[in-house]
Amino acid sequence: MSQNNTHFLPEAFTRRIRQQFGTEADSFLAAIEKDAQTSVRINARKFSYSENKIQTVPWCSTGFFLSERPSFTLDPLFHAGAYYVQEASSMFLEQAFRQMQLPSQANVLDLCGAPGGKSTHLLSLIGDDDLLISNEVIQSRARILHENIRKWGAANALISNNDPRDFQSLSGFFDLVVVDAPCSGEGLFRRDAAARNEWSEANTQLCSVRQRRILADIWPALKTGGYLLYSTCTFNPAENEENLQWLQSQSDFETISIPISAEWNIDQIKYEGITAYRFLPHRVQGEGFFMCLIRKTEEQREFRQPKKINSSFEKLPANASTVKSWIKPGNLEMILQRDKIIALPANRKNDLLILNSLLKTVDFALPVAEMKGKDMSPSPFLAFSEEINRQSFANIELNKLDALKFLRKEEVKTENSAPGWQLVNYRNVPLGFLKNLGNRSNNYWPKEWRIRMQINETGNLWYQ
């Protein structure tokens, strides 16, 4: 029996569901009272899982359903960005992405990015020459987004903290905009009692108005021929298909069909010429979700690069030569910003610098090192990147208990190793850096990320 049973469904919500789904309403409402299913999506560039013991998410090539919810906090691979805990229905993003014909060096925006599920998924789907701008307007949530993007390990991302209207300075810049709009959260009733308690008819109307404002604000930033992927975790038509019908009355677009298998039990919606997709709790093994893919057909003014880019970046100092060996040879170029050395894709350098100058940037590209006088310290974020040259560091493999101590920011002693920087690994996946001083070591795991849970009981790992 679900733990949410003590939190009754709002009467107005139940009444609307009965009107909306008719004979299916009883099955729908009964399903909301069942326990939510836990699912994960793996980072294939860091971690592979090929066992047949765990059920796969059929619409996502890297998604898995878990039989029970483990303590993810007690799994070092979770902290290493080897996988992301994500609700399965929202992984349908992969099927929508497959229907897009994006150009090379595409510009992608995840407008409402926190906590990072869709952004990390996009980073697994786009190419290395593409750019992802992952944005979150709420500052506290932007910090969470930043952590998850950094742990995923990509160098072709920029994390920003902007209001949607701020992107109007980037008219016609984006090839794809993902709007996972803040909503009334009806699709989360099964797992989130707070969503039930906060629901009201007035709030759903406020959400609808806010969503229309978001769509109107971001629409000019999308190129002619570009795609907008709109999604919510609610069943309310006023927040879903009716909002898209409203947008169509203001602009020109076509909806793009997404092929679905009958076995997936996904509900296809046809509304005023709009095709969309809905996940209902009594039909799918996932939470409530709505998605629609549209392609902009109206003429949009093209983006014009500013004549001058406001930049505080400089060339590397002579004493930074060692740092160059910390990343693999390839297409990354290093620049200096005050006391930080950053590596960015050379063929997207200009675009990244423009974006950095126009947006309220939290972080971007790949922080490689921090300068303290003549000393160079590797950035903690470098450890997560697939671009790290692991041969430049002494590699230390930790067992689970020591890895958790490292994540608690405790001292971890390593035997028979030379003084200097050490790359800490768990199951051959990098976690972070130690500096061996001979008689002791310094732990460079970011203090704001340290785990506080006691680790006497280390728990089970879902992939074992």
JOQUIFEN-V550882 format. One record per backbone hydrogen bond with DSSP energy under -1.0 kcal/mol. CO is the residue of the C=O (numbers start at 1). NH is the residue of the N-H. E is the energy in kcal/mol with one decimal. If there is no record, write none. Layout:
co	nh	e
CO	NH	E
CO	NH	E
//
This chain:
co	nh	e
2	5	-1.4
4	7	-2.2
10	14	-2.4
11	15	-2.5
12	16	-2.0
13	17	-2.5
14	18	-2.0
15	19	-1.7
16	20	-2.8
17	21	-2.7
18	22	-1.3
21	24	-2.3
22	25	-1.7
24	28	-2.5
25	29	-3.0
26	30	-2.2
27	31	-1.9
28	32	-1.3
31	34	-1.6
33	2	-1.2
38	66	-3.0
39	86	-1.1
40	64	-2.8
41	84	-2.7
42	44	-1.0
43	46	-2.3
43	47	-2.3
55	65	-3.1
57	60	-1.9
60	63	-1.4
62	42	-2.4
63	57	-2.2
64	40	-2.5
70	72	-1.2
71	74	-1.2
72	75	-1.8
75	78	-1.2
75	79	-1.1
76	80	-1.3
77	82	-2.3
78	81	-1.1
82	43	-3.0
84	41	-2.7
88	91	-1.4
89	92	-1.8
90	93	-1.4
91	94	-1.9
92	96	-1.6
93	97	-2.6
94	98	-1.5
96	99	-1.5
97	100	-1.6
106	131	-2.7
107	175	-2.4
107	176	-1.6
108	133	-3.0
109	178	-3.4
110	135	-2.8
116	120	-2.7
117	121	-1.7
118	122	-2.7
119	123	-2.2
120	124	-1.1
122	126	-3.0
127	130	-1.4
131	108	-2.6
132	158	-2.3
133	110	-2.8
134	160	-2.3
135	113	-3.9
138	142	-2.1
139	143	-1.4
140	144	-1.0
141	145	-2.4
142	146	-2.5
143	147	-2.0
144	148	-2.1
145	149	-2.5
146	150	-2.5
147	151	-2.3
148	152	-1.3
149	153	-1.0
153	386	-1.1
156	132	-2.2
157	365	-2.5
158	134	-2.9
159	362	-3.1
159	363	-1.4
160	136	-1.7
163	166	-1.8
164	167	-1.5
165	168	-1.7
166	169	-1.2
167	170	-2.0
170	173	-1.8
174	223	-2.7
175	227	-2.6
176	109	-2.5
177	229	-2.6
178	111	-2.3
179	181	-1.4
179	231	-2.5
185	188	-1.8
186	189	-1.5
187	288	-1.4
188	192	-2.1
192	196	-1.0
193	197	-2.2
194	198	-2.1
200	204	-2.0
201	205	-1.7
202	206	-2.1
203	207	-2.5
204	208	-2.1
205	209	-2.1
206	210	-2.4
207	211	-2.7
208	212	-1.9
209	213	-1.9
210	214	-2.2
211	215	-2.5
212	216	-2.5
213	217	-2.3
214	218	-2.1
215	219	-1.6
218	221	-1.4
219	222	-1.6
220	172	-2.2
221	174	-2.7
223	226	-1.9
226	296	-2.9
227	177	-2.4
228	294	-2.5
229	179	-3.1
230	292	-2.4
231	181	-1.6
232	290	-2.4
233	187	-3.0
236	239	-1.6
237	242	-2.4
240	244	-1.6
241	245	-2.2
242	246	-2.0
243	247	-2.2
244	248	-2.2
245	249	-1.4
247	251	-1.3
252	297	-1.8
252	298	-1.2
254	295	-3.1
261	264	-1.5
262	265	-1.1
267	278	-3.1
269	276	-2.2
271	274	-2.2
274	271	-2.7
276	269	-3.2
277	291	-2.5
278	267	-2.7
279	289	-1.3
280	283	-1.9
280	284	-2.2
284	286	-1.5
289	279	-3.1
290	232	-1.6
291	277	-2.8
292	230	-2.6
293	256	-3.1
294	228	-2.4
295	254	-2.3
296	225	-2.4
314	336	-2.9
317	320	-1.7
318	321	-1.0
322	325	-1.2
323	326	-1.9
326	389	-2.7
331	346	-3.3
333	344	-2.5
335	342	-2.7
336	314	-3.0
337	340	-2.3
339	371	-3.2
340	337	-3.1
341	368	-3.0
341	369	-1.5
342	335	-2.6
343	366	-2.2
344	333	-3.0
345	348	-1.8
348	352	-2.4
349	353	-2.4
350	354	-2.2
351	355	-2.6
352	356	-2.5
353	357	-1.6
354	358	-1.7
355	359	-2.1
359	361	-1.4
360	161	-2.3
363	159	-3.0
366	343	-3.0
368	379	-2.6
369	341	-2.8
370	377	-2.7
372	375	-1.8
375	372	-2.6
377	370	-2.8
379	382	-1.4
382	385	-1.1
385	388	-1.3
387	328	-2.9
388	390	-1.1
389	392	-2.0
390	393	-1.4
394	423	-2.8
396	425	-3.2
399	403	-2.5
400	404	-2.2
401	405	-1.8
402	406	-2.4
403	407	-2.0
404	408	-1.2
405	410	-2.5
406	409	-1.6
407	451	-1.9
420	436	-2.9
421	394	-1.3
422	434	-2.4
423	396	-3.0
424	431	-3.5
424	432	-1.1
425	398	-2.9
426	429	-1.5
429	426	-2.2
432	424	-3.1
433	444	-2.4
434	422	-3.0
435	442	-2.3
436	420	-2.2
437	439	-1.1
440	437	-3.0
442	435	-2.1
446	449	-1.6
461	464	-1.6
//
